[in-house]
């Protein structure tokens, strides 16, 4: 929205605290409405629509395990989530999607399983489900096999200019592995 449109299409609003006119001001987070009597009156109002945490729908028959209140579907800053209807008294939030577990054991700790996760930027990666005790992370799709150089028990598949290839999942090795169908020259 252009500044000219903001200034021309605006209707006169009055400050609810002192009754003076509200004027458009510019701040670090963009334009906002502020009282014209500043610094005597410090009233401000955001020009952005408030979308954080608003209730989208009430989930019938769902009960909050913390306070026995109802659960609601909310739209938040980072997307949709299920939370307690008694917020802010109850801060319960339910996990909407569980990470997809793979058939691979963690090669580092030998006890955990690799699970598919998504970063805050939307990238898919694979990590040990025992985090933070085990910090093994793989940014590519894991593949069964053993490295012929360092004998690490896991490989990963990566698309290269020569087509999909298998590489050692150990960060210290990382060499391409030749397995039938994986041409190495």
C-alpha positions in Angstrom: 0.0 0.0 0.0 1.5 3.3 -1.0 1.9 6.2 1.5 -0.3 8.5 -0.7 -3.1 6.0 -0.5 -2.8 5.8 3.3 -2.9 9.6 3.7 -5.7 10.2 1.2 -8.1 7.4 2.1 -7.9 7.8 5.9 -10.9 8.9 7.9 -10.3 11.2 10.9 -10.2 9.2 14.1 -10.1 10.6 17.6 -7.8 9.4 20.5 -9.8 7.4 23.0 -7.7 8.7 25.8 -7.6 12.5 25.3 -10.0 13.1 22.3 -7.3 14.7 20.1 -6.9 13.7 16.4 -4.9 10.6 15.6 -2.2 11.1 12.9 -0.2 8.6 10.9 3.4 8.3 12.1 6.3 6.2 10.9 8.2 3.8 13.2 10.7 1.0 13.1 8.0 -1.5 12.3 6.2 0.6 9.7 3.4 3.2 9.9 1.0 3.5 12.9 -1.6 5.8 14.3 -0.5 8.0 17.1 -2.0 10.8 19.1 -1.3 14.3 17.8 -0.8 15.5 21.4 2.3 13.4 21.9 4.3 13.5 24.3 1.4 14.6 26.6 -0.7 11.6 25.3 1.2 8.4 24.2 -1.7 6.5 22.7 -0.8 4.4 19.6 -2.8 2.1 17.4 -1.5 -0.4 14.8 -2.5 -0.1 11.2 -1.8 -3.8 10.5 -4.6 -6.2 10.9 -4.3 -8.3 14.0 -4.1 -12.0 12.9 -2.0 -13.5 15.7 -3.7 -16.1 17.8 -7.3 -15.5 16.6 -9.7 -18.4 16.8 -10.6 -20.0 13.5 -13.0 -22.7 14.9 -13.9 -24.4 18.1 -13.1 -28.2 18.2 -16.2 -29.8 19.5 -15.7 -32.7 21.9 -12.0 -32.0 22.4 -10.9 -31.3 26.0 -7.7 -29.6 27.2 -5.7 -32.1 29.3 -4.3 -29.2 31.5 -7.5 -27.3 32.6 -10.4 -29.4 31.1 -11.4 -26.5 29.0 -12.2 -26.7 25.3 -9.7 -26.8 22.5 -9.7 -24.4 19.5 -8.0 -24.1 16.2 -6.1 -20.8 16.0 -4.2 -18.9 13.3 -0.9 -17.7 14.7 2.3 -16.0 13.5 3.8 -19.3 12.3 0.6 -21.0 10.9 -2.3 -23.0 12.3 -2.1 -24.6 15.8 -4.4 -26.2 18.3 -4.6 -24.5 21.7 -6.7 -24.1 24.8 -9.7 -21.9 24.6 -8.8 -20.5 28.1 -5.7 -18.8 26.9 -3.9 -16.9 28.6 -4.8 -18.6 31.8 -3.9 -22.0 30.2 -1.0 -22.2 27.8 -1.6 -25.7 26.5 -0.7 -26.2 22.8 -1.2 -29.6 21.0 1.2 -30.8 18.4 -0.6 -30.9 15.0 1.7 -33.2 13.1 4.1 -35.7 14.4 7.4 -36.2 12.5 7.5 -39.1 10.1 9.7 -41.9 11.4 12.0 -43.7 9.0 13.2 -47.3 9.1 16.7 -46.2 9.8 18.4 -46.4 13.2 20.6 -43.4 14.2 24.1 -44.3 13.1 25.6 -42.0 15.8 23.9 -43.1 19.0 22.6 -46.6 17.8 19.4 -46.3 19.9 17.3 -43.6 18.3 15.5 -43.6 15.0 15.8 -41.0 12.2 12.7 -38.9 11.9 11.7 -36.5 9.1 11.5 -32.9 10.3 10.9 -29.5 8.7 12.9 -26.4 9.5 11.3 -23.1 10.1 12.2 -22.2 6.5 10.3 -25.2 5.1 13.3 -27.4 4.3 13.1 -31.1 5.0 15.8 -32.8 7.0 16.3 -36.0 9.0 17.4 -36.0 12.7 17.6 -38.5 15.6 14.5 -38.6 17.7 16.6 -38.5 20.8 17.5 -34.8 20.4 19.1 -33.1 22.4 21.0 -36.1 23.7 22.0 -37.1 20.1 22.5 -34.3 17.6 22.8 -36.3 14.4 21.3 -34.4 11.4 21.1 -35.3 7.7 20.0 -32.8 5.1 19.4 -35.4 2.4 17.2 -38.5 2.1 18.8 -41.4 4.0 19.6 -44.6 2.1 20.5 -48.1 3.3 24.1 -49.2 2.9 27.5 -49.0 4.3 30.4 -46.7 3.2 33.1 -48.7 1.4 35.8 -46.3 2.7 35.0 -45.6 6.3 32.3 -48.3 6.9 29.8 -45.8 8.2 26.4 -47.6 8.4 24.3 -45.0 6.6 24.3 -43.4 3.1 22.3 -40.5 1.7 20.9 -39.9 -1.8 21.7 -36.7 -3.5 20.7 -35.5 -7.0 23.7 -34.4 -9.0 24.4 -33.3 -12.6 25.1 -37.0 -13.3 21.8 -38.1 -11.8 21.0 -39.4 -8.3 24.1 -40.7 -6.4 24.8 -42.2 -3.0 27.2 -40.6 -0.6 28.5 -41.5 2.9 26.5 -39.9 5.6 29.5 -39.3 7.9 30.5 -35.7 7.7 34.2 -36.6 8.1 34.0 -38.8 5.0 31.2 -37.7 2.6 32.7 -39.7 -0.4 30.5 -41.0 -3.2 29.8 -44.7 -2.8 29.6 -47.1 -5.8 26.7 -49.4 -5.5 25.1 -51.2 -8.4 23.2 -48.6 -10.4 25.4 -45.8 -8.9 28.1 -45.3 -11.5 31.3 -43.9 -10.2 34.2 -43.1 -12.5 
